[in-house]
């Protein structure tokens, strides 16, 4: 009598390979989905960090505004207001410009603790420009890109009579608070209120 051959039949091998292939494809699809999700989460996290950093800079800067006008020329009468918004129609003047305190000086250099700051919105990019010297005449600012995807940025300024103003041009007086309305293509409409000191 002939003994039966030991081993797998062709049909058993095909079934085993089919099951293994199905498991491998399922595992690969799961890994691919996980990597895609991880990339999307990383992008969202980066966008959120940009937004948080922008709001932090706005809050820190606005809370430290001081009433110190800026000289625009060598003549003492040529000055810009300590705080200005909505004054000029050309983009070179920026959206918001003011003098702020609170600049650290860890090396104890002979310089002021004041800084001139201007926020610009060009295309969909919000930038922060700063000058270490308040009365800068033809000095290049330090420019920092804060946020991309900004569709609009509007401010309302609360005066000392509790009236909202759409622009500010007083030479030395400061608003009591600044309401920032930022329209972002990803985050939508964001409204924040920042008191000045």
C-alpha positions in Angstrom: 0.0 0.0 0.0 1.2 3.3 -0.9 1.3 6.0 1.8 -0.2 9.4 1.2 2.1 12.2 0.3 2.8 14.5 3.2 2.6 18.3 2.6 0.2 20.9 1.4 -1.9 20.6 -1.7 -1.9 23.3 -4.3 -5.3 24.5 -3.2 -4.2 24.8 0.5 -1.2 26.9 -0.6 -3.3 29.2 -2.7 -5.7 29.7 0.2 -2.9 30.5 2.6 -1.2 32.9 0.2 -4.6 34.6 -0.4 -5.1 35.1 3.3 -1.6 36.4 3.8 -1.9 38.8 0.8 -5.2 40.1 2.2 -3.6 40.7 5.6 -0.6 42.4 4.1 -2.8 44.7 2.0 -5.0 45.5 5.0 -1.9 46.3 7.2 -0.4 48.5 4.4 -3.6 50.4 4.0 -3.9 50.9 7.8 -0.3 52.2 7.9 -0.8 54.5 5.0 -3.9 56.0 6.5 -2.1 56.4 9.8 0.8 58.3 8.1 -1.7 60.5 6.1 -3.6 61.3 9.3 -0.3 62.1 11.1 0.7 64.5 8.4 -2.7 66.2 8.5 -2.5 66.5 12.3 1.1 68.0 12.0 -0.1 70.6 9.5 -3.1 71.5 11.7 -0.8 71.7 14.7 1.6 74.1 12.8 -1.3 76.3 11.8 -2.6 76.5 15.3 0.9 77.3 16.6 1.1 80.2 14.1 -2.2 81.5 15.2 -1.3 81.2 18.9 2.0 83.0 18.3 0.3 85.8 16.4 -2.2 86.3 19.2 0.5 86.2 21.8 2.5 88.9 20.0 -0.5 91.1 19.5 -1.5 90.8 23.2 2.0 91.4 24.5 2.6 94.3 22.2 -0.7 96.0 22.7 -0.6 95.6 26.5 2.7 97.5 26.6 1.8 100.5 24.4 3.2 103.8 25.7 2.4 107.3 24.8 5.6 108.2 23.0 5.3 109.8 19.5 8.0 109.0 16.9 10.0 111.7 15.2 9.9 111.3 11.5 12.7 113.7 10.6 15.4 115.9 12.0 12.9 118.6 12.8 11.3 118.1 16.2 7.9 119.1 14.8 7.8 116.2 12.4 6.2 113.4 14.5 3.9 110.4 14.1 1.4 109.6 16.8 2.4 107.2 19.5 -0.4 104.9 18.4 -1.9 105.0 14.8 -4.4 102.9 13.0 -6.3 103.6 9.8 -4.5 106.9 9.0 -3.0 106.2 5.7 -4.3 104.5 2.6 -1.0 103.4 1.2 0.3 100.0 2.3 3.7 101.3 3.3 2.4 102.7 6.6 1.1 99.4 7.7 -2.1 98.5 9.5 -1.2 99.3 13.0 1.9 101.2 14.4 2.8 102.1 17.9 5.5 102.5 20.5 5.7 99.9 23.2 7.7 99.3 26.4 9.0 96.2 27.9 12.0 95.5 25.7 14.6 93.5 27.6 18.2 94.6 27.8 20.1 91.7 29.3 23.5 93.1 28.3 22.8 96.5 29.9 23.5 98.3 26.6 23.0 102.0 26.4 19.6 101.8 24.7 16.0 102.4 25.4 13.6 99.8 26.7 11.1 101.2 24.1 10.5 99.7 20.7 8.5 100.9 17.6 6.2 98.2 16.2 4.2 98.0 13.0 1.9 95.3 11.8 1.5 94.9 8.0 -1.0 92.8 6.0 0.1 92.2 2.4 -1.6 89.6 0.3 -2.7 87.1 3.0 0.5 87.4 5.1 0.5 89.3 8.5 4.0 90.5 9.4 5.4 92.3 12.5 8.1 94.9 11.9 10.1 96.3 14.8 12.7 99.0 15.3 15.0 99.1 18.3 15.2 102.9 18.0 12.0 104.8 18.3 13.0 107.7 16.2 14.3 105.6 13.3 15.0 107.5 10.2 15.7 105.2 7.2 16.5 102.2 9.4 15.5 98.8 8.2 13.1 97.0 10.6 13.4 93.5 11.9 10.6 91.7 10.0 8.8 88.6 11.3 6.2 86.7 9.4 3.5 85.9 11.9 0.5 84.3 10.1 -0.4 83.3 6.5 -3.9 82.8 5.2 -5.2 86.1 6.7 -8.2 87.3 4.6 -8.8 90.5 6.6 -7.7 92.2 9.8 -9.8 95.0 11.3 -9.5 96.9 14.6 -11.8 98.9 16.8 -10.4 101.2 19.4 -12.1 102.0 22.6 -11.5 105.6 23.7 -11.6 107.0 27.3 -15.3 107.9 26.8 -16.2 104.2 26.1 -16.8 105.0 22.4 -15.6 102.7 19.7 -13.4 104.3 17.0 -12.5 102.9 13.6 -9.2 104.8 13.4 -6.8 106.6 15.7 -4.8 109.7 15.1 -4.3 111.5 18.4 -0.7 112.4 18.8 -0.2 111.3 22.4 -3.5 109.9 23.7 -3.9 106.1 23.7 -7.0 104.0 23.3 -8.2 102.1 26.4 -8.6 98.8 24.6 -8.1 97.3 21.1 -10.6 94.8 19.6 -8.9 92.7 16.9 -11.1 90.9 14.3 -9.1 88.5 12.2 -10.7 86.6 9.3 -8.6 83.6 8.5 -9.2 81.2 5.6 -8.7 78.1 7.8 -9.8 79.2 11.3 -12.7 81.6 10.2 -13.5 84.7 12.2 -11.6 85.4 15.4 -12.3 88.3 17.7 -10.0 89.2 20.6 -10.1 92.2 23.0 -6.8 93.5 24.3 -6.7 96.2 27.1 -3.9 98.7 27.0 -2.2 98.5 30.4 
